[in-house]
Amino acid sequence: MSTPSQTPARSQIVKNSAENFSLYYNTLNYFKTIMKNHPSIAKVTQGDIYNFDATEFPQYPIGNVLITNANFGPTITEYQVQLIVADKSKVMRDDKMSDERTNKQIVPFDGTDDVVDIHANTLSILNDLTAYTQKSNYGMEINSDINCTPFADRFNNGLVGWSSEFTLTVHNDKNRCLFFW
């Protein structure tokens, strides 16, 4: 359920199908807005994955958007988009019964690890974000498969989650009337 402060941004995206998503800023802002409006994401960032969560954020799960490539076609722009959703692995350990590197709790008859729960939750969030983009926005399309990759030790800071990559196609009319020859 959205709060009143979230409702205008969400309805603006859905109703504004004339938005020019061939503009880099508009595409970045679109993904940042839908991540901020997702009820399970507490912090949204953008940029290079090597700087992802470089500082300690007090809020998790965290979402990040990065456009890694762009191609201009005759009437389209195609962006390679990477969305990452991650959460801090909970400290589920007792000093006598845990692996300090993975926070995996060791129980004599069964192993309990919050990585599975975080993977389940963050993959579900990515599914929400990409499904919303595919079904609810008329200014862009995801025409390819959405490749998702889980991670647990990728950032060496206790973050666990999924990274998704896909091609986003947006209309680009390349209006020549804007240029005087």
C-alpha positions in Angstrom: 0.0 0.0 0.0 1.4 3.4 -0.9 1.6 6.4 1.2 0.2 9.7 0.0 3.7 11.0 -0.8 4.3 8.0 -3.1 1.0 8.2 -5.0 1.7 11.2 -7.3 5.0 9.8 -8.6 3.4 6.4 -9.4 0.4 7.8 -11.2 2.7 10.2 -13.0 4.6 7.3 -14.5 1.6 5.3 -15.5 -0.3 8.2 -17.0 2.6 9.9 -18.7 3.1 7.6 -21.7 4.3 10.6 -23.7 7.5 10.8 -21.5 10.6 10.8 -23.7 12.5 7.8 -22.3 15.1 8.1 -24.9 16.6 10.7 -22.6 19.0 9.1 -20.2 17.8 11.1 -17.2 14.2 10.1 -17.7 15.1 6.4 -17.9 17.2 6.5 -14.8 14.5 8.5 -12.9 11.8 6.0 -14.0 13.7 3.1 -12.4 14.6 5.1 -9.3 10.9 6.1 -8.9 9.5 2.6 -9.2 12.1 1.3 -6.7 11.3 4.1 -4.2 7.6 3.2 -4.6 8.1 -0.5 -4.0 7.0 -1.2 -0.4 10.0 -3.5 0.3 12.9 -1.3 -0.9 14.2 1.1 1.8 17.1 2.8 -0.1 17.6 3.5 -3.8 20.9 4.3 -5.4 22.3 4.5 -8.9 25.7 4.1 -10.5 28.7 1.8 -10.8 28.4 -1.6 -9.1 31.9 -1.2 -7.7 30.7 1.6 -5.5 27.5 -0.1 -4.6 26.9 0.2 -0.9 30.4 1.5 -0.4 29.2 3.3 2.7 27.1 1.8 5.5 23.4 2.5 4.8 21.1 2.3 7.8 18.2 1.0 5.6 17.8 -2.3 3.7 16.8 -3.8 1.3 18.7 -1.5 -1.1 18.1 -1.2 -4.9 20.5 0.1 -7.5 20.0 1.0 -11.2 22.8 1.2 -13.7 22.6 1.7 -17.5 25.6 -0.1 -18.9 25.2 0.5 -22.6 22.9 2.4 -25.1 22.3 1.8 -28.8 20.5 4.1 -31.2 18.4 2.4 -33.9 16.4 4.2 -36.6 13.5 4.9 -34.4 14.5 3.4 -31.0 17.0 3.6 -28.2 18.0 0.4 -26.6 19.4 0.5 -23.1 21.2 -2.3 -21.3 19.9 -2.0 -17.8 21.1 -3.6 -14.6 19.0 -3.6 -11.5 20.4 -4.9 -8.2 18.3 -5.6 -5.1 20.2 -6.7 -2.0 19.8 -7.0 1.7 22.2 -7.3 4.6 22.6 -10.9 5.8 21.3 -11.0 9.3 23.7 -12.0 12.0 22.3 -15.4 12.9 25.0 -16.8 15.0 26.2 -17.8 18.3 29.9 -17.7 18.7 30.1 -21.3 19.4 27.9 -22.5 16.6 28.5 -20.4 13.5 30.8 -19.8 10.6 31.9 -16.1 11.0 32.6 -15.6 7.3 29.1 -16.6 6.0 27.0 -16.0 9.2 25.7 -19.5 8.6 24.3 -20.9 11.7 25.4 -24.5 12.4 22.8 -26.7 14.0 23.7 -30.4 14.6 20.6 -31.8 12.7 20.0 -29.0 10.2 21.5 -25.8 8.8 19.8 -22.5 8.9 21.0 -19.7 6.6 19.2 -16.4 5.9 20.7 -16.2 2.4 17.9 -18.4 1.0 15.3 -16.0 2.5 17.0 -12.9 1.2 17.4 -14.5 -2.3 13.7 -15.4 -2.3 12.7 -11.8 -1.3 15.0 -9.9 -3.5 14.2 -12.0 -6.6 10.5 -11.4 -5.9 11.2 -7.6 -5.8 13.0 -7.8 -9.1 10.1 -9.6 -10.6 7.8 -6.9 -9.4 9.9 -4.1 -10.9 10.4 -5.8 -14.3 6.7 -6.9 -14.5 5.6 -3.4 -13.7 7.8 -2.1 -16.5 6.6 -4.7 -18.9 2.9 -4.3 -18.2 2.2 -0.8 -16.9 4.4 1.6 -18.9 3.6 2.4 -22.5 6.8 4.4 -23.2 9.2 1.5 -23.0 9.4 -2.3 -23.5 11.5 -5.2 -22.3 11.7 -7.3 -25.5 14.3 -9.8 -24.3 14.7 -12.2 -21.5 15.5 -10.8 -18.1 18.7 -12.5 -16.8 18.9 -12.7 -13.1 22.0 -13.8 -11.1 22.2 -14.4 -7.4 25.1 -13.2 -5.3 26.2 -13.6 -1.7 29.9 -12.6 -1.5 30.1 -10.2 -4.5 30.5 -7.0 -2.5 32.4 -8.4 0.5 30.1 -6.5 2.9 27.4 -9.0 3.9 25.0 -8.1 1.1 23.0 -10.8 -0.5 20.6 -10.5 -3.4 20.1 -10.6 -7.1 21.3 -8.7 -10.1 19.1 -8.5 -13.2 20.1 -7.4 -16.7 17.9 -6.8 -19.6 17.5 -4.7 -22.8 15.0 -1.8 -22.5 13.7 -0.5 -25.8 12.3 3.1 -25.9 10.9 5.1 -28.8 13.3 7.7 -30.3 11.8 9.8 -33.1 15.1 11.7 -33.6 13.3 14.9 -34.5 15.4 16.6 -37.2 13.3 19.8 -37.0 15.3 20.6 -33.9 18.5 21.1 -35.9 19.1 23.9 -38.5 21.5 23.0 -41.2 
